[in-house]
Amino acid sequence: MDVCVIGAGYVGLVTGACLAYLGNKVIVVDVNVARINELKQGKIPFFEPGLAQLVESTTNSHSLEFTENLAPAVKKSKVIFIAVGTPSLAGGEPDLSQVTAVASEIGSALDTTHKRVVVNKSTVPVGSGNWVEMLINQGMTSKKEHKSLAVVASRMSEKLEGEELPIFSVVSNPEFLREGSAIADSLYPDRIVIGSSDDFAISLMKELYQPILKQSFKAPSFLQGQPETTYSERNGNSAESIKIPFVITDLTSAELIKYAANAFLALKISFANEMAGLCEKAGADIREVVKGIGLDKRIGQYFLNAGIGWGGSCFGKDVRALIESAKEYNYPMPLLESTIAVNERQRKVLIGKLQEELKILKGRTIGLMGLSFKPNTDDLRDAPSLTIANHLIKMGAFVKAYDPVSNGVCAEQQPELNLTYCKDLIELAKNCDALLLVTEWDEFKQANWQEIAKVMRSPLIIDGRNVLSEKDLLLAGITYRGIGH
Ligand SMILES: NC(=O)c1ccc[n+]([C@@H]2O[C@H](COP(=O)([O-])OP(=O)(O)OC[C@H]3O[C@@H](n4cnc5c(N)ncnc54)[C@H](O)[C@@H]3O)[C@@H](O)[C@H]2O)c1
């Protein structure tokens, strides 16, 4: 099937490459010409495991192409994905300017050769499906007006009177991929959600996703060795019993499913963090508490890890956007307000623990283990590391950092942040009064603590993700502090 994906970010590029891998002819469009040129040369603009190999194999087989020209790509395609960014504005409401621009451009590019399905994959507030449809219609009208002026000038305007308009249908297809495991999440999803009441659009989307729904494709070899990269590994059942739910619902419900999913996941983490604070006061261990409650199937074990809280490009932005959407209906959402408040408090927990151990932070050297908001990505959007680093620097500490992939990205994106970047853990630990584990990269779990203890000024590690072995650290003579225990 001819598919166009607009936006070559985390979602657009992964979606485009996966659909190409499944046998479609995909054109990925982006306004960022430098990004498109780099992609044409095989350079991936961000770190995502396996993506370089997937893009290379699909471009080599001519299933995947890149362009900055939206109109020809839209004209050629049956399905057009909108996968542009929807970042937060200062007040918490989403900035929909990228979606607005794309919808209008799609409108002016559409022709009458065939019916198209326009798919909202960007996370957008309730009602955006109808709004995108309006913008596409306006885009078509402005083109028609533009055309008619030209044609009137050449006395042919009467031909436009009965002009046939392009036919299209807008559907919502929210994206649930996680950075760091985006390809496996796309090929082996827990569910595919389609919001539409148009039978043509629903059956086209089903046809497009058929290889995933049936799991009839060959598993990409480059994912082997990464955890949970086959359907059976992820779902614990055999390939014969595969049944990926294809959820067909109305547009508005699909839009809300995305926000509700992220809000619930953020809430689960904030709940674990709030309980962690009480565990510390009462002398309990949050790791035991979440194990005990997670075994209850109604609760489940995932997303209950206490730590320094959630970050990234989606949770904070989407929870805020949901609260702001609800305000339009004069409907307060106190549970979600608290989810954010608990998370903000949690980011500063490490500072409090540092003060308990070191008393004075002014003039201290503190090392941050990790910068990206989670492992296996170099994404720094709303990363807790930035909040912690800014806070420590403001308090007069000298802050060093080492991240296996994000040092360069951080230096480029945060030129004002006075961080000293280190090439490895040993360089980071040298002369530090304390190390803070901020991102749970595997490399940190397997560190040589004896060597690290030798070079630190005072051997203190605060584990912001509860992933280190307290026993190993104590054996190396390092004081260990975790969260909630
Ligand atoms: N990143 C995630 O993990 C994730 C997961 C699920 C859903 N989402 C949602 O998906 C959407 C995209 O997120 P992302 O992280 O991929 O964003 P991103 O910022 O990484 O990428 C967006 C891309 O769109 C391009 N773009 C902007 N305006 C354009 C235009 N007019 N025409 C063509 N291209 C244009 C940008 O240049 C950029 O490359 C957001 O709504 C986000 O909330 C993201």
The ligand as an SDF file (V2000), in Angstrom:
LIG
                    3D

 44 48  0  0  0  0  0  0  0  0999 V2000
    8.0500   10.0620   21.3890 N   0  0  0  0  0  0  0  0  0  0  0  0
    7.2450    9.1470   21.8810 C   0  0  0  0  0  0  0  0  0  0  0  0
    7.6750    8.2510   22.6300 O   0  0  0  0  0  0  0  0  0  0  0  0
    5.7830    9.1580   21.5550 C   0  0  0  0  0  0  0  0  0  0  0  0
    5.0060    8.0290   21.8580 C   0  0  0  0  0  0  0  0  0  0  0  0
    3.6390    8.0560   21.5390 C   0  0  0  0  0  0  0  0  0  0  0  0
    3.0720    9.1850   20.9740 C   0  0  0  0  0  0  0  0  0  0  0  0
    3.8490   10.2760   20.7190 N   0  0  0  0  0  0  0  0  0  0  0  0
    3.2070   11.4440   20.1010 C   0  0  0  0  0  0  0  0  0  0  0  0
    3.5440   11.4280   18.7120 O   0  0  0  0  0  0  0  0  0  0  0  0
    3.7270   12.7640   18.2170 C   0  0  0  0  0  0  0  0  0  0  0  0
    5.1180   12.8970   17.6230 C   0  0  0  0  0  0  0  0  0  0  0  0
    6.0530   12.7220   18.6620 O   0  0  0  0  0  0  0  0  0  0  0  0
    7.6110   12.6030   18.3760 P   0  0  0  0  0  0  0  0  0  0  0  0
    8.2700   12.3130   19.6680 O   0  0  0  0  0  0  0  0  0  0  0  0
    7.8320   11.6980   17.2120 O   0  0  0  0  0  0  0  0  0  0  0  0
    7.9220   14.1120   17.9190 O   0  0  0  0  0  0  0  0  0  0  0  0
    9.2820   14.7090   17.3670 P   0  0  0  0  0  0  0  0  0  0  0  0
    9.3480   16.0860   17.8730 O   0  0  0  0  0  0  0  0  0  0  0  0
   10.4100   13.7460   17.6350 O   0  0  0  0  0  0  0  0  0  0  0  0
    9.0950   14.7250   15.7860 O   0  0  0  0  0  0  0  0  0  0  0  0
    8.2130   15.5550   15.1220 C   0  0  0  0  0  0  0  0  0  0  0  0
    8.7230   15.7520   13.7070 C   0  0  0  0  0  0  0  0  0  0  0  0
    7.7280   16.4590   12.9620 O   0  0  0  0  0  0  0  0  0  0  0  0
    8.3850   17.3560   12.0920 C   0  0  0  0  0  0  0  0  0  0  0  0
    7.4760   18.4160   11.6540 N   0  0  0  0  0  0  0  0  0  0  0  0
    7.0290   19.5060   12.3350 C   0  0  0  0  0  0  0  0  0  0  0  0
    6.2150   20.2580   11.5750 N   0  0  0  0  0  0  0  0  0  0  0  0
    6.1250   19.6310   10.3750 C   0  0  0  0  0  0  0  0  0  0  0  0
    5.4440   19.9140    9.1650 C   0  0  0  0  0  0  0  0  0  0  0  0
    4.6870   21.0070    9.0390 N   0  0  0  0  0  0  0  0  0  0  0  0
    5.5880   19.0580    8.1290 N   0  0  0  0  0  0  0  0  0  0  0  0
    6.3680   17.9670    8.2350 C   0  0  0  0  0  0  0  0  0  0  0  0
    7.0440   17.6410    9.3580 N   0  0  0  0  0  0  0  0  0  0  0  0
    6.9330   18.4580   10.4180 C   0  0  0  0  0  0  0  0  0  0  0  0
    9.5480   17.8730   12.9270 C   0  0  0  0  0  0  0  0  0  0  0  0
   10.5510   18.4590   12.1260 O   0  0  0  0  0  0  0  0  0  0  0  0
   10.0010   16.5840   13.6350 C   0  0  0  0  0  0  0  0  0  0  0  0
   10.9910   15.9020   12.8850 O   0  0  0  0  0  0  0  0  0  0  0  0
    3.4630   13.6810   19.4110 C   0  0  0  0  0  0  0  0  0  0  0  0
    2.1280   14.0800   19.3930 O   0  0  0  0  0  0  0  0  0  0  0  0
    3.7210   12.7800   20.6140 C   0  0  0  0  0  0  0  0  0  0  0  0
    2.9850   13.1810   21.7610 O   0  0  0  0  0  0  0  0  0  0  0  0
    5.1890   10.2840   20.9880 C   0  0  0  0  0  0  0  0  0  0  0  0
  1  2  1  0
  2  3  2  0
  2  4  1  0
  4  5  1  0
  4 44  2  0
  5  6  2  0
  6  7  1  0
  7  8  2  0
  8  9  1  0
  8 44  1  0
  9 10  1  0
  9 42  1  0
 10 11  1  0
 11 12  1  0
 11 40  1  0
 12 13  1  0
 13 14  1  0
 14 15  2  0
 14 16  1  0
 14 17  1  0
 17 18  1  0
 18 19  2  0
 18 20  1  0
 18 21  1  0
 21 22  1  0
 22 23  1  0
 23 24  1  0
 23 38  1  0
 24 25  1  0
 25 26  1  0
 25 36  1  0
 26 27  1  0
 26 35  1  0
 27 28  2  0
 28 29  1  0
 29 30  1  0
 29 35  2  0
 30 31  1  0
 30 32  2  0
 32 33  1  0
 33 34  2  0
 34 35  1  0
 36 37  1  0
 36 38  1  0
 38 39  1  0
 40 41  1  0
 40 42  1  0
 42 43  1  0
M  CHG  2   8   1  16  -1
M  END
$$$$
